[in-house]
């Protein structure tokens, strides 16, 4: 348990949400992408797991210390959401994203401008709406001595179909331009790079990739990420043209950078504290791992879990019903964020 005398920074949570079934949103999107309406029935792209209320229940139950939740939206609001909650800040795209980038249908633009949210704490944690807290967590799980908690590991970039490889390639171009002396960085943060908390597999990968003078890539888990607002401000100050080019695209394109750049920047700058990767797990929902996911969720095996929908997720309605049933069993009490 956390001591009453423990001092920790004010920490905010940020979560974006889009109702892909909103006709007004689809119409607006179609103005810039005529094919959008033709693809509007794509099951993975628009289907809703209807579990966002459990995200709020989990936050209230497991992280009651959070200072503020910044809920980013195009304009639609869940019908059950208590918008008058004193900890909830409803953030419309136009409230923080520069007008020149609006309207946007790119998650990259939404994420890369988060530091502009009015009233955002210097220390914040970024969630996607498929990332959930499932056990009690303390501020020290996200920030230690004022630094973001993360897990380090060098990795190669995977350039596969529908992968994020292109974005990662663009991210690493910036990273290797800014951080040229990999050897010096390795020496400075040797204890972080090779901390047992990173796990033996990541350490082995890091060792194998040490001979290269540049950074080939980093391990990335699809889990909530701790950020310093200052990191975003610094990268925007040093590489405004790169970020501006990405944000000018209405939709994600292969040449874009994304918010992972900020995570990698923190790793190279050494502005992070080591955290065990066992704090959470990512499940890309497929037939072969669905039972494993259900077990992990029902037993609350991890502090954080990502339930990531994929084109390989079959029998959607059946799986959705099962997941909601488990959420209801571990988080049955309505939160004060619900009407």
Secondary structure, DSSP 8 states (H G I E B T S, - for coil): ---TT-----EEEEEEE--TT-HHHHHHHHHH-THHHHTTT-HHHH-----HHHHHHHHHHH-TT--EEEEEESS---TTB-TT-TTEEEEEHHHHS-GGG-S---HHHHHHTGGGSTT--SEEEEE-TTEEE-S---GGGTEETTEEEE---B------TT-SHHHHHHHHHHHHHH---HHHHHHHTHHHHT-GGG-HHHHHHHHHTTTSSS---B---SS-EEEEHHHHHHHHHH-HHHHHHHHH-SS--TT---THHHHHHHHHHT-EEE--GGGEEEEE--GGGHHHHHHHHHTT-SSEEEEE--TT--SHHHHHHHHHHHHHHH--S--TTB-
